[in-house]
Amino acid sequence: MVLISCGVFAFAERGAAQLGKSNLIQEEGAVYLEDLLDKPIKLKVVKASPVYGSLKGKRWLGNLVPGGPATLLAVSDKAYRIRARARQGQVAGWVNRKAVEGIDDELVEKLKKLYERELLVQDLIANKQIAMGMTIGEVARALGRPDNRTSKVTKEGRTDKVEYITYERVPQTVTAPDRFGRLFQSTVYVKVPVGKLTIEFEGEVVSSIEESEGSDVEGPIKIVPPPIFLY
């Protein structure tokens, strides 16, 4: 089964519960970046635009000071949420997209796709599942530390392979003498491998998944978009 991405804003309400680590109330119809990016996106204020506390333009916070820096906090189809200096002091709120520069439509679309992908990956990790297109780190977050790992570097690039082995405790009857030399039988449980999941990576992205009967991963192989690079 292939996971098909839907419009990013259809995921916004569910994504807030999965991605929101901060105490900020995340409004439906917006993509919040705080837990999505490794480093913030810096912008420049170019217009003395009003700043509002909500995406719907409610609760006026102040007017931006042109020429100052701003940090991008969230994006929507019509506005950006930024942190910047207003004439009334430091504010964090929604402004018209034309009030700042340093971000274009192409970058906004990448942010939306990055958000979509993150929702899919977080759902897989929560259910201890993997998919084609995930990274080494994401697989480890879903399944834990692998039992075996090998790497190979050639002129074509680097490939990695990890193995997750499924074990079962199998009872075995053992005959041994007691302290008086009398033979008696007891049952011991031995950990026996019964299944194996092999995952190969190219460029640190899952390129193949092979599982034998008895592995912990069940169901059809899923697919997510590969990692998205903003720059």
PyMOL CGO cylinders between C-alpha atoms (Angstrom):
from pymol import cmd
from pymol.cgo import CYLINDER

trace = [
    CYLINDER, 0.00, 0.00, 0.00, 1.33, 3.44, -0.91, 0.3, 1, 1, 1, 1, 1, 1,
    CYLINDER, 1.33, 3.44, -0.91, 0.69, 6.33, 1.40, 0.3, 1, 1, 1, 1, 1, 1,
    CYLINDER, 0.69, 6.33, 1.40, -0.76, 9.15, -0.67, 0.3, 1, 1, 1, 1, 1, 1,
    CYLINDER, -0.76, 9.15, -0.67, -0.21, 12.67, 0.61, 0.3, 1, 1, 1, 1, 1, 1,
    CYLINDER, -0.21, 12.67, 0.61, -3.26, 14.89, 0.88, 0.3, 1, 1, 1, 1, 1, 1,
    CYLINDER, -3.26, 14.89, 0.88, -3.37, 18.68, 1.12, 0.3, 1, 1, 1, 1, 1, 1,
    CYLINDER, -3.37, 18.68, 1.12, -1.21, 19.90, 3.96, 0.3, 1, 1, 1, 1, 1, 1,
    CYLINDER, -1.21, 19.90, 3.96, -3.92, 21.85, 5.69, 0.3, 1, 1, 1, 1, 1, 1,
    CYLINDER, -3.92, 21.85, 5.69, -6.16, 18.80, 5.89, 0.3, 1, 1, 1, 1, 1, 1,
    CYLINDER, -6.16, 18.80, 5.89, -3.57, 17.47, 8.33, 0.3, 1, 1, 1, 1, 1, 1,
    CYLINDER, -3.57, 17.47, 8.33, -3.12, 20.63, 10.35, 0.3, 1, 1, 1, 1, 1, 1,
    CYLINDER, -3.12, 20.63, 10.35, -5.46, 19.82, 13.24, 0.3, 1, 1, 1, 1, 1, 1,
    CYLINDER, -5.46, 19.82, 13.24, -4.18, 16.24, 13.67, 0.3, 1, 1, 1, 1, 1, 1,
    CYLINDER, -4.18, 16.24, 13.67, -0.59, 17.40, 13.20, 0.3, 1, 1, 1, 1, 1, 1,
    CYLINDER, -0.59, 17.40, 13.20, -0.83, 19.83, 16.07, 0.3, 1, 1, 1, 1, 1, 1,
    CYLINDER, -0.83, 19.83, 16.07, -1.34, 16.94, 18.46, 0.3, 1, 1, 1, 1, 1, 1,
    CYLINDER, -1.34, 16.94, 18.46, 1.56, 14.95, 17.00, 0.3, 1, 1, 1, 1, 1, 1,
    CYLINDER, 1.56, 14.95, 17.00, 4.14, 17.65, 16.41, 0.3, 1, 1, 1, 1, 1, 1,
    CYLINDER, 4.14, 17.65, 16.41, 3.29, 20.33, 18.94, 0.3, 1, 1, 1, 1, 1, 1,
    CYLINDER, 3.29, 20.33, 18.94, 5.86, 20.17, 21.71, 0.3, 1, 1, 1, 1, 1, 1,
    CYLINDER, 5.86, 20.17, 21.71, 5.40, 23.81, 22.71, 0.3, 1, 1, 1, 1, 1, 1,
    CYLINDER, 5.40, 23.81, 22.71, 2.53, 25.32, 24.67, 0.3, 1, 1, 1, 1, 1, 1,
    CYLINDER, 2.53, 25.32, 24.67, 1.54, 27.51, 21.73, 0.3, 1, 1, 1, 1, 1, 1,
    CYLINDER, 1.54, 27.51, 21.73, -2.03, 26.97, 20.52, 0.3, 1, 1, 1, 1, 1, 1,
    CYLINDER, -2.03, 26.97, 20.52, -1.72, 25.90, 16.89, 0.3, 1, 1, 1, 1, 1, 1,
    CYLINDER, -1.72, 25.90, 16.89, -4.46, 27.20, 14.66, 0.3, 1, 1, 1, 1, 1, 1,
    CYLINDER, -4.46, 27.20, 14.66, -6.00, 25.02, 11.99, 0.3, 1, 1, 1, 1, 1, 1,
    CYLINDER, -6.00, 25.02, 11.99, -4.90, 25.99, 8.50, 0.3, 1, 1, 1, 1, 1, 1,
    CYLINDER, -4.90, 25.99, 8.50, -1.30, 26.79, 9.43, 0.3, 1, 1, 1, 1, 1, 1,
    CYLINDER, -1.30, 26.79, 9.43, 2.04, 24.99, 9.39, 0.3, 1, 1, 1, 1, 1, 1,
    CYLINDER, 2.04, 24.99, 9.39, 4.07, 25.65, 12.53, 0.3, 1, 1, 1, 1, 1, 1,
    CYLINDER, 4.07, 25.65, 12.53, 7.83, 25.43, 12.19, 0.3, 1, 1, 1, 1, 1, 1,
    CYLINDER, 7.83, 25.43, 12.19, 9.19, 25.39, 15.74, 0.3, 1, 1, 1, 1, 1, 1,
    CYLINDER, 9.19, 25.39, 15.74, 9.36, 21.59, 16.00, 0.3, 1, 1, 1, 1, 1, 1,
    CYLINDER, 9.36, 21.59, 16.00, 9.94, 21.09, 12.29, 0.3, 1, 1, 1, 1, 1, 1,
    CYLINDER, 9.94, 21.09, 12.29, 13.23, 22.87, 11.52, 0.3, 1, 1, 1, 1, 1, 1,
    CYLINDER, 13.23, 22.87, 11.52, 16.74, 22.49, 12.90, 0.3, 1, 1, 1, 1, 1, 1,
    CYLINDER, 16.74, 22.49, 12.90, 17.35, 26.23, 12.63, 0.3, 1, 1, 1, 1, 1, 1,
    CYLINDER, 17.35, 26.23, 12.63, 14.94, 29.17, 12.26, 0.3, 1, 1, 1, 1, 1, 1,
    CYLINDER, 14.94, 29.17, 12.26, 14.27, 31.01, 9.01, 0.3, 1, 1, 1, 1, 1, 1,
    CYLINDER, 14.27, 31.01, 9.01, 15.26, 34.67, 9.23, 0.3, 1, 1, 1, 1, 1, 1,
    CYLINDER, 15.26, 34.67, 9.23, 13.31, 37.36, 7.37, 0.3, 1, 1, 1, 1, 1, 1,
    CYLINDER, 13.31, 37.36, 7.37, 13.37, 41.15, 7.00, 0.3, 1, 1, 1, 1, 1, 1,
    CYLINDER, 13.37, 41.15, 7.00, 10.45, 43.47, 7.68, 0.3, 1, 1, 1, 1, 1, 1,
    CYLINDER, 10.45, 43.47, 7.68, 9.78, 45.71, 4.67, 0.3, 1, 1, 1, 1, 1, 1,
    CYLINDER, 9.78, 45.71, 4.67, 6.39, 47.25, 5.52, 0.3, 1, 1, 1, 1, 1, 1,
    CYLINDER, 6.39, 47.25, 5.52, 4.83, 48.81, 8.62, 0.3, 1, 1, 1, 1, 1, 1,
    CYLINDER, 4.83, 48.81, 8.62, 2.15, 46.16, 8.66, 0.3, 1, 1, 1, 1, 1, 1,
    CYLINDER, 2.15, 46.16, 8.66, -0.22, 45.45, 11.56, 0.3, 1, 1, 1, 1, 1, 1,
    CYLINDER, -0.22, 45.45, 11.56, 0.39, 42.29, 13.60, 0.3, 1, 1, 1, 1, 1, 1,
    CYLINDER, 0.39, 42.29, 13.60, -2.50, 40.16, 14.83, 0.3, 1, 1, 1, 1, 1, 1,
    CYLINDER, -2.50, 40.16, 14.83, -2.73, 37.51, 17.50, 0.3, 1, 1, 1, 1, 1, 1,
    CYLINDER, -2.73, 37.51, 17.50, -4.80, 35.10, 15.40, 0.3, 1, 1, 1, 1, 1, 1,
    CYLINDER, -4.80, 35.10, 15.40, -4.73, 33.88, 11.82, 0.3, 1, 1, 1, 1, 1, 1,
    CYLINDER, -4.73, 33.88, 11.82, -8.23, 35.34, 11.30, 0.3, 1, 1, 1, 1, 1, 1,
    CYLINDER, -8.23, 35.34, 11.30, -6.95, 38.85, 12.03, 0.3, 1, 1, 1, 1, 1, 1,
    CYLINDER, -6.95, 38.85, 12.03, -8.28, 39.16, 15.58, 0.3, 1, 1, 1, 1, 1, 1,
    CYLINDER, -8.28, 39.16, 15.58, -6.50, 40.82, 18.53, 0.3, 1, 1, 1, 1, 1, 1,
    CYLINDER, -6.50, 40.82, 18.53, -4.26, 43.56, 17.16, 0.3, 1, 1, 1, 1, 1, 1,
    CYLINDER, -4.26, 43.56, 17.16, -0.78, 43.43, 18.71, 0.3, 1, 1, 1, 1, 1, 1,
    CYLINDER, -0.78, 43.43, 18.71, 0.96, 46.38, 17.10, 0.3, 1, 1, 1, 1, 1, 1,
    CYLINDER, 0.96, 46.38, 17.10, 2.59, 47.68, 13.90, 0.3, 1, 1, 1, 1, 1, 1,
    CYLINDER, 2.59, 47.68, 13.90, 5.89, 46.35, 12.56, 0.3, 1, 1, 1, 1, 1, 1,
    CYLINDER, 5.89, 46.35, 12.56, 8.98, 48.54, 12.33, 0.3, 1, 1, 1, 1, 1, 1,
    CYLINDER, 8.98, 48.54, 12.33, 10.30, 48.43, 8.71, 0.3, 1, 1, 1, 1, 1, 1,
    CYLINDER, 10.30, 48.43, 8.71, 13.92, 47.40, 8.20, 0.3, 1, 1, 1, 1, 1, 1,
    CYLINDER, 13.92, 47.40, 8.20, 14.15, 45.16, 11.26, 0.3, 1, 1, 1, 1, 1, 1,
    CYLINDER, 14.15, 45.16, 11.26, 14.79, 41.39, 11.41, 0.3, 1, 1, 1, 1, 1, 1,
    CYLINDER, 14.79, 41.39, 11.41, 12.08, 38.80, 11.89, 0.3, 1, 1, 1, 1, 1, 1,
    CYLINDER, 12.08, 38.80, 11.89, 11.93, 35.08, 12.63, 0.3, 1, 1, 1, 1, 1, 1,
    CYLINDER, 11.93, 35.08, 12.63, 9.42, 32.92, 10.75, 0.3, 1, 1, 1, 1, 1, 1,
    CYLINDER, 9.42, 32.92, 10.75, 7.25, 30.89, 13.14, 0.3, 1, 1, 1, 1, 1, 1,
    CYLINDER, 7.25, 30.89, 13.14, 4.46, 29.55, 10.91, 0.3, 1, 1, 1, 1, 1, 1,
    CYLINDER, 4.46, 29.55, 10.91, 3.01, 29.86, 7.42, 0.3, 1, 1, 1, 1, 1, 1,
    CYLINDER, 3.01, 29.86, 7.42, -0.46, 29.75, 5.89, 0.3, 1, 1, 1, 1, 1, 1,
    CYLINDER, -0.46, 29.75, 5.89, -1.85, 30.45, 2.46, 0.3, 1, 1, 1, 1, 1, 1,
    CYLINDER, -1.85, 30.45, 2.46, -2.48, 34.12, 3.30, 0.3, 1, 1, 1, 1, 1, 1,
    CYLINDER, -2.48, 34.12, 3.30, -0.22, 35.13, 6.17, 0.3, 1, 1, 1, 1, 1, 1,
    CYLINDER, -0.22, 35.13, 6.17, 3.00, 34.47, 8.05, 0.3, 1, 1, 1, 1, 1, 1,
    CYLINDER, 3.00, 34.47, 8.05, 3.43, 34.19, 11.79, 0.3, 1, 1, 1, 1, 1, 1,
    CYLINDER, 3.43, 34.19, 11.79, 6.64, 35.96, 12.78, 0.3, 1, 1, 1, 1, 1, 1,
    CYLINDER, 6.64, 35.96, 12.78, 8.52, 37.19, 15.80, 0.3, 1, 1, 1, 1, 1, 1,
    CYLINDER, 8.52, 37.19, 15.80, 9.71, 40.76, 15.29, 0.3, 1, 1, 1, 1, 1, 1,
    CYLINDER, 9.71, 40.76, 15.29, 9.87, 44.24, 16.79, 0.3, 1, 1, 1, 1, 1, 1,
    CYLINDER, 9.87, 44.24, 16.79, 6.79, 46.41, 16.56, 0.3, 1, 1, 1, 1, 1, 1,
    CYLINDER, 6.79, 46.41, 16.56, 6.42, 50.03, 17.59, 0.3, 1, 1, 1, 1, 1, 1,
    CYLINDER, 6.42, 50.03, 17.59, 4.71, 48.71, 20.71, 0.3, 1, 1, 1, 1, 1, 1,
    CYLINDER, 4.71, 48.71, 20.71, 7.59, 46.31, 21.53, 0.3, 1, 1, 1, 1, 1, 1,
    CYLINDER, 7.59, 46.31, 21.53, 8.55, 42.72, 20.68, 0.3, 1, 1, 1, 1, 1, 1,
    CYLINDER, 8.55, 42.72, 20.68, 5.61, 40.72, 19.29, 0.3, 1, 1, 1, 1, 1, 1,
    CYLINDER, 5.61, 40.72, 19.29, 4.84, 37.31, 17.87, 0.3, 1, 1, 1, 1, 1, 1,
    CYLINDER, 4.84, 37.31, 17.87, 1.84, 37.24, 15.54, 0.3, 1, 1, 1, 1, 1, 1,
    CYLINDER, 1.84, 37.24, 15.54, 0.39, 37.05, 12.08, 0.3, 1, 1, 1, 1, 1, 1,
    CYLINDER, 0.39, 37.05, 12.08, 1.20, 39.55, 9.32, 0.3, 1, 1, 1, 1, 1, 1,
    CYLINDER, 1.20, 39.55, 9.32, 0.47, 39.97, 5.64, 0.3, 1, 1, 1, 1, 1, 1,
    CYLINDER, 0.47, 39.97, 5.64, 2.90, 37.99, 3.52, 0.3, 1, 1, 1, 1, 1, 1,
    CYLINDER, 2.90, 37.99, 3.52, 3.99, 41.17, 1.73, 0.3, 1, 1, 1, 1, 1, 1,
    CYLINDER, 3.99, 41.17, 1.73, 5.16, 42.70, 4.99, 0.3, 1, 1, 1, 1, 1, 1,
    CYLINDER, 5.16, 42.70, 4.99, 8.40, 40.66, 4.99, 0.3, 1, 1, 1, 1, 1, 1,
    CYLINDER, 8.40, 40.66, 4.99, 10.99, 39.42, 2.52, 0.3, 1, 1, 1, 1, 1, 1,
    CYLINDER, 10.99, 39.42, 2.52, 13.42, 36.51, 2.57, 0.3, 1, 1, 1, 1, 1, 1,
    CYLINDER, 13.42, 36.51, 2.57, 10.97, 33.75, 1.72, 0.3, 1, 1, 1, 1, 1, 1,
    CYLINDER, 10.97, 33.75, 1.72, 9.37, 32.87, -1.60, 0.3, 1, 1, 1, 1, 1, 1,
    CYLINDER, 9.37, 32.87, -1.60, 6.52, 30.65, -2.79, 0.3, 1, 1, 1, 1, 1, 1,
    CYLINDER, 6.52, 30.65, -2.79, 8.92, 27.79, -3.58, 0.3, 1, 1, 1, 1, 1, 1,
    CYLINDER, 8.92, 27.79, -3.58, 10.22, 27.70, -0.01, 0.3, 1, 1, 1, 1, 1, 1,
    CYLINDER, 10.22, 27.70, -0.01, 6.67, 27.87, 1.37, 0.3, 1, 1, 1, 1, 1, 1,
    CYLINDER, 6.67, 27.87, 1.37, 5.68, 24.85, -0.73, 0.3, 1, 1, 1, 1, 1, 1,
    CYLINDER, 5.68, 24.85, -0.73, 8.72, 22.95, 0.55, 0.3, 1, 1, 1, 1, 1, 1,
    CYLINDER, 8.72, 22.95, 0.55, 7.72, 23.75, 4.13, 0.3, 1, 1, 1, 1, 1, 1,
    CYLINDER, 7.72, 23.75, 4.13, 4.23, 22.41, 3.48, 0.3, 1, 1, 1, 1, 1, 1,
    CYLINDER, 4.23, 22.41, 3.48, 5.61, 19.19, 1.97, 0.3, 1, 1, 1, 1, 1, 1,
    CYLINDER, 5.61, 19.19, 1.97, 8.06, 18.86, 4.86, 0.3, 1, 1, 1, 1, 1, 1,
    CYLINDER, 8.06, 18.86, 4.86, 5.12, 19.17, 7.27, 0.3, 1, 1, 1, 1, 1, 1,
    CYLINDER, 5.12, 19.17, 7.27, 3.08, 16.58, 5.36, 0.3, 1, 1, 1, 1, 1, 1,
    CYLINDER, 3.08, 16.58, 5.36, 5.97, 14.15, 5.43, 0.3, 1, 1, 1, 1, 1, 1,
    CYLINDER, 5.97, 14.15, 5.43, 6.60, 14.69, 9.12, 0.3, 1, 1, 1, 1, 1, 1,
    CYLINDER, 6.60, 14.69, 9.12, 2.99, 13.80, 9.94, 0.3, 1, 1, 1, 1, 1, 1,
    CYLINDER, 2.99, 13.80, 9.94, 3.27, 10.54, 8.01, 0.3, 1, 1, 1, 1, 1, 1,
    CYLINDER, 3.27, 10.54, 8.01, 6.61, 9.64, 9.59, 0.3, 1, 1, 1, 1, 1, 1,
    CYLINDER, 6.61, 9.64, 9.59, 5.44, 10.49, 13.12, 0.3, 1, 1, 1, 1, 1, 1,
    CYLINDER, 5.44, 10.49, 13.12, 2.40, 8.25, 12.62, 0.3, 1, 1, 1, 1, 1, 1,
    CYLINDER, 2.40, 8.25, 12.62, 4.63, 5.37, 11.49, 0.3, 1, 1, 1, 1, 1, 1,
    CYLINDER, 4.63, 5.37, 11.49, 7.02, 5.83, 14.40, 0.3, 1, 1, 1, 1, 1, 1,
    CYLINDER, 7.02, 5.83, 14.40, 4.15, 5.90, 16.90, 0.3, 1, 1, 1, 1, 1, 1,
    CYLINDER, 4.15, 5.90, 16.90, 2.94, 2.55, 15.53, 0.3, 1, 1, 1, 1, 1, 1,
    CYLINDER, 2.94, 2.55, 15.53, 6.48, 1.07, 15.35, 0.3, 1, 1, 1, 1, 1, 1,
    CYLINDER, 6.48, 1.07, 15.35, 6.28, 0.79, 11.57, 0.3, 1, 1, 1, 1, 1, 1,
    CYLINDER, 6.28, 0.79, 11.57, 8.74, 1.64, 8.81, 0.3, 1, 1, 1, 1, 1, 1,
    CYLINDER, 8.74, 1.64, 8.81, 8.44, 2.67, 5.18, 0.3, 1, 1, 1, 1, 1, 1,
    CYLINDER, 8.44, 2.67, 5.18, 10.46, 3.20, 2.06, 0.3, 1, 1, 1, 1, 1, 1,
    CYLINDER, 10.46, 3.20, 2.06, 11.81, 6.75, 2.09, 0.3, 1, 1, 1, 1, 1, 1,
    CYLINDER, 11.81, 6.75, 2.09, 12.50, 6.95, 5.83, 0.3, 1, 1, 1, 1, 1, 1,
    CYLINDER, 12.50, 6.95, 5.83, 15.96, 7.85, 7.11, 0.3, 1, 1, 1, 1, 1, 1,
    CYLINDER, 15.96, 7.85, 7.11, 18.28, 5.78, 9.30, 0.3, 1, 1, 1, 1, 1, 1,
    CYLINDER, 18.28, 5.78, 9.30, 17.40, 7.94, 12.29, 0.3, 1, 1, 1, 1, 1, 1,
    CYLINDER, 17.40, 7.94, 12.29, 13.65, 7.63, 11.71, 0.3, 1, 1, 1, 1, 1, 1,
    CYLINDER, 13.65, 7.63, 11.71, 13.88, 3.84, 11.42, 0.3, 1, 1, 1, 1, 1, 1,
    CYLINDER, 13.88, 3.84, 11.42, 15.82, 3.70, 14.69, 0.3, 1, 1, 1, 1, 1, 1,
    CYLINDER, 15.82, 3.70, 14.69, 13.15, 5.83, 16.38, 0.3, 1, 1, 1, 1, 1, 1,
    CYLINDER, 13.15, 5.83, 16.38, 10.47, 3.41, 15.14, 0.3, 1, 1, 1, 1, 1, 1,
    CYLINDER, 10.47, 3.41, 15.14, 12.17, 0.05, 15.79, 0.3, 1, 1, 1, 1, 1, 1,
    CYLINDER, 12.17, 0.05, 15.79, 14.97, 0.81, 18.21, 0.3, 1, 1, 1, 1, 1, 1,
    CYLINDER, 14.97, 0.81, 18.21, 18.63, -0.13, 17.93, 0.3, 1, 1, 1, 1, 1, 1,
    CYLINDER, 18.63, -0.13, 17.93, 19.26, -2.83, 15.27, 0.3, 1, 1, 1, 1, 1, 1,
    CYLINDER, 19.26, -2.83, 15.27, 20.81, -6.18, 16.09, 0.3, 1, 1, 1, 1, 1, 1,
    CYLINDER, 20.81, -6.18, 16.09, 23.35, -5.88, 13.28, 0.3, 1, 1, 1, 1, 1, 1,
    CYLINDER, 23.35, -5.88, 13.28, 24.60, -3.06, 11.08, 0.3, 1, 1, 1, 1, 1, 1,
    CYLINDER, 24.60, -3.06, 11.08, 27.05, -3.00, 8.17, 0.3, 1, 1, 1, 1, 1, 1,
    CYLINDER, 27.05, -3.00, 8.17, 28.21, -0.21, 5.87, 0.3, 1, 1, 1, 1, 1, 1,
    CYLINDER, 28.21, -0.21, 5.87, 29.88, -0.18, 2.48, 0.3, 1, 1, 1, 1, 1, 1,
    CYLINDER, 29.88, -0.18, 2.48, 31.42, 2.70, 0.55, 0.3, 1, 1, 1, 1, 1, 1,
    CYLINDER, 31.42, 2.70, 0.55, 31.98, 2.47, -3.20, 0.3, 1, 1, 1, 1, 1, 1,
    CYLINDER, 31.98, 2.47, -3.20, 32.54, 4.97, -6.00, 0.3, 1, 1, 1, 1, 1, 1,
    CYLINDER, 32.54, 4.97, -6.00, 28.75, 5.10, -6.40, 0.3, 1, 1, 1, 1, 1, 1,
    CYLINDER, 28.75, 5.10, -6.40, 28.33, 6.17, -2.77, 0.3, 1, 1, 1, 1, 1, 1,
    CYLINDER, 28.33, 6.17, -2.77, 27.61, 4.70, 0.63, 0.3, 1, 1, 1, 1, 1, 1,
    CYLINDER, 27.61, 4.70, 0.63, 25.13, 1.95, 1.44, 0.3, 1, 1, 1, 1, 1, 1,
    CYLINDER, 25.13, 1.95, 1.44, 24.09, 0.77, 4.88, 0.3, 1, 1, 1, 1, 1, 1,
    CYLINDER, 24.09, 0.77, 4.88, 22.28, -2.37, 5.97, 0.3, 1, 1, 1, 1, 1, 1,
    CYLINDER, 22.28, -2.37, 5.97, 20.65, -3.05, 9.31, 0.3, 1, 1, 1, 1, 1, 1,
    CYLINDER, 20.65, -3.05, 9.31, 19.02, -6.19, 10.64, 0.3, 1, 1, 1, 1, 1, 1,
    CYLINDER, 19.02, -6.19, 10.64, 16.33, -6.61, 13.25, 0.3, 1, 1, 1, 1, 1, 1,
    CYLINDER, 16.33, -6.61, 13.25, 15.98, -10.16, 14.53, 0.3, 1, 1, 1, 1, 1, 1,
    CYLINDER, 15.98, -10.16, 14.53, 12.80, -11.48, 16.13, 0.3, 1, 1, 1, 1, 1, 1,
    CYLINDER, 12.80, -11.48, 16.13, 13.25, -14.00, 18.91, 0.3, 1, 1, 1, 1, 1, 1,
    CYLINDER, 13.25, -14.00, 18.91, 10.96, -16.41, 20.69, 0.3, 1, 1, 1, 1, 1, 1,
    CYLINDER, 10.96, -16.41, 20.69, 11.50, -18.15, 24.01, 0.3, 1, 1, 1, 1, 1, 1,
    CYLINDER, 11.50, -18.15, 24.01, 11.31, -21.87, 23.28, 0.3, 1, 1, 1, 1, 1, 1,
    CYLINDER, 11.31, -21.87, 23.28, 10.96, -24.39, 26.13, 0.3, 1, 1, 1, 1, 1, 1,
    CYLINDER, 10.96, -24.39, 26.13, 13.53, -27.18, 26.33, 0.3, 1, 1, 1, 1, 1, 1,
    CYLINDER, 13.53, -27.18, 26.33, 13.68, -30.12, 28.73, 0.3, 1, 1, 1, 1, 1, 1,
    CYLINDER, 13.68, -30.12, 28.73, 17.03, -30.54, 30.46, 0.3, 1, 1, 1, 1, 1, 1,
    CYLINDER, 17.03, -30.54, 30.46, 18.12, -33.57, 32.51, 0.3, 1, 1, 1, 1, 1, 1,
    CYLINDER, 18.12, -33.57, 32.51, 20.62, -32.88, 35.26, 0.3, 1, 1, 1, 1, 1, 1,
    CYLINDER, 20.62, -32.88, 35.26, 21.61, -34.34, 38.65, 0.3, 1, 1, 1, 1, 1, 1,
    CYLINDER, 21.61, -34.34, 38.65, 20.50, -32.72, 41.84, 0.3, 1, 1, 1, 1, 1, 1,
    CYLINDER, 20.50, -32.72, 41.84, 22.85, -32.23, 44.81, 0.3, 1, 1, 1, 1, 1, 1,
    CYLINDER, 22.85, -32.23, 44.81, 22.36, -35.86, 45.81, 0.3, 1, 1, 1, 1, 1, 1,
    CYLINDER, 22.36, -35.86, 45.81, 23.30, -37.15, 42.36, 0.3, 1, 1, 1, 1, 1, 1,
    CYLINDER, 23.30, -37.15, 42.36, 19.73, -38.08, 41.43, 0.3, 1, 1, 1, 1, 1, 1,
    CYLINDER, 19.73, -38.08, 41.43, 18.71, -37.24, 37.88, 0.3, 1, 1, 1, 1, 1, 1,
    CYLINDER, 18.71, -37.24, 37.88, 15.74, -34.96, 37.39, 0.3, 1, 1, 1, 1, 1, 1,
    CYLINDER, 15.74, -34.96, 37.39, 14.24, -33.04, 34.50, 0.3, 1, 1, 1, 1, 1, 1,
    CYLINDER, 14.24, -33.04, 34.50, 13.51, -29.33, 34.33, 0.3, 1, 1, 1, 1, 1, 1,
    CYLINDER, 13.51, -29.33, 34.33, 12.26, -26.92, 31.70, 0.3, 1, 1, 1, 1, 1, 1,
    CYLINDER, 12.26, -26.92, 31.70, 14.39, -23.99, 30.58, 0.3, 1, 1, 1, 1, 1, 1,
    CYLINDER, 14.39, -23.99, 30.58, 13.54, -21.36, 28.00, 0.3, 1, 1, 1, 1, 1, 1,
    CYLINDER, 13.54, -21.36, 28.00, 16.01, -20.62, 25.22, 0.3, 1, 1, 1, 1, 1, 1,
    CYLINDER, 16.01, -20.62, 25.22, 15.86, -17.51, 23.05, 0.3, 1, 1, 1, 1, 1, 1,
    CYLINDER, 15.86, -17.51, 23.05, 15.71, -18.69, 19.43, 0.3, 1, 1, 1, 1, 1, 1,
    CYLINDER, 15.71, -18.69, 19.43, 15.69, -16.44, 16.32, 0.3, 1, 1, 1, 1, 1, 1,
    CYLINDER, 15.69, -16.44, 16.32, 12.46, -16.94, 14.34, 0.3, 1, 1, 1, 1, 1, 1,
    CYLINDER, 12.46, -16.94, 14.34, 12.40, -13.99, 11.93, 0.3, 1, 1, 1, 1, 1, 1,
    CYLINDER, 12.40, -13.99, 11.93, 14.58, -11.27, 10.46, 0.3, 1, 1, 1, 1, 1, 1,
    CYLINDER, 14.58, -11.27, 10.46, 13.95, -7.85, 8.99, 0.3, 1, 1, 1, 1, 1, 1,
    CYLINDER, 13.95, -7.85, 8.99, 16.68, -6.51, 6.70, 0.3, 1, 1, 1, 1, 1, 1,
    CYLINDER, 16.68, -6.51, 6.70, 16.67, -2.84, 5.70, 0.3, 1, 1, 1, 1, 1, 1,
    CYLINDER, 16.67, -2.84, 5.70, 19.05, -1.31, 3.18, 0.3, 1, 1, 1, 1, 1, 1,
    CYLINDER, 19.05, -1.31, 3.18, 19.80, 2.41, 2.89, 0.3, 1, 1, 1, 1, 1, 1,
    CYLINDER, 19.80, 2.41, 2.89, 21.21, 4.44, 0.03, 0.3, 1, 1, 1, 1, 1, 1,
    CYLINDER, 21.21, 4.44, 0.03, 22.25, 7.94, 0.99, 0.3, 1, 1, 1, 1, 1, 1,
    CYLINDER, 22.25, 7.94, 0.99, 20.83, 7.22, 4.48, 0.3, 1, 1, 1, 1, 1, 1,
    CYLINDER, 20.83, 7.22, 4.48, 17.32, 6.68, 3.01, 0.3, 1, 1, 1, 1, 1, 1,
    CYLINDER, 17.32, 6.68, 3.01, 15.54, 3.31, 3.01, 0.3, 1, 1, 1, 1, 1, 1,
    CYLINDER, 15.54, 3.31, 3.01, 15.92, 1.75, -0.45, 0.3, 1, 1, 1, 1, 1, 1,
    CYLINDER, 15.92, 1.75, -0.45, 14.77, -1.83, 0.24, 0.3, 1, 1, 1, 1, 1, 1,
    CYLINDER, 14.77, -1.83, 0.24, 13.00, -3.80, 2.95, 0.3, 1, 1, 1, 1, 1, 1,
    CYLINDER, 13.00, -3.80, 2.95, 13.18, -7.58, 3.20, 0.3, 1, 1, 1, 1, 1, 1,
    CYLINDER, 13.18, -7.58, 3.20, 11.40, -9.54, 5.89, 0.3, 1, 1, 1, 1, 1, 1,
    CYLINDER, 11.40, -9.54, 5.89, 11.23, -13.23, 6.65, 0.3, 1, 1, 1, 1, 1, 1,
    CYLINDER, 11.23, -13.23, 6.65, 8.30, -15.06, 8.21, 0.3, 1, 1, 1, 1, 1, 1,
    CYLINDER, 8.30, -15.06, 8.21, 8.19, -14.42, 11.92, 0.3, 1, 1, 1, 1, 1, 1,
    CYLINDER, 8.19, -14.42, 11.92, 9.48, -10.83, 11.86, 0.3, 1, 1, 1, 1, 1, 1,
    CYLINDER, 9.48, -10.83, 11.86, 7.69, -8.24, 13.98, 0.3, 1, 1, 1, 1, 1, 1,
    CYLINDER, 7.69, -8.24, 13.98, 6.79, -6.00, 11.03, 0.3, 1, 1, 1, 1, 1, 1,
    CYLINDER, 6.79, -6.00, 11.03, 3.39, -6.87, 9.64, 0.3, 1, 1, 1, 1, 1, 1,
    CYLINDER, 3.39, -6.87, 9.64, 1.33, -5.68, 6.70, 0.3, 1, 1, 1, 1, 1, 1,
    CYLINDER, 1.33, -5.68, 6.70, 2.29, -4.32, 3.28, 0.3, 1, 1, 1, 1, 1, 1,
    CYLINDER, 2.29, -4.32, 3.28, 5.34, -2.13, 2.76, 0.3, 1, 1, 1, 1, 1, 1,
    CYLINDER, 5.34, -2.13, 2.76, 4.49, 1.57, 2.91, 0.3, 1, 1, 1, 1, 1, 1,
    CYLINDER, 4.49, 1.57, 2.91, 6.11, 4.50, 1.12, 0.3, 1, 1, 1, 1, 1, 1,
    CYLINDER, 6.11, 4.50, 1.12, 6.72, 8.06, 2.29, 0.3, 1, 1, 1, 1, 1, 1,
    CYLINDER, 6.72, 8.06, 2.29, 8.35, 10.89, 0.35, 0.3, 1, 1, 1, 1, 1, 1,
    CYLINDER, 8.35, 10.89, 0.35, 12.13, 11.06, 0.77, 0.3, 1, 1, 1, 1, 1, 1,
    CYLINDER, 12.13, 11.06, 0.77, 13.60, 13.74, 3.05, 0.3, 1, 1, 1, 1, 1, 1,
    CYLINDER, 13.60, 13.74, 3.05, 12.98, 17.29, 1.86, 0.3, 1, 1, 1, 1, 1, 1,
    CYLINDER, 12.98, 17.29, 1.86, 15.86, 19.75, 1.84, 0.3, 1, 1, 1, 1, 1, 1,
    CYLINDER, 15.86, 19.75, 1.84, 14.89, 23.41, 2.10, 0.3, 1, 1, 1, 1, 1, 1,
    CYLINDER, 14.89, 23.41, 2.10, 18.06, 24.83, 0.55, 0.3, 1, 1, 1, 1, 1, 1,
]
cmd.load_cgo(trace, "trace")
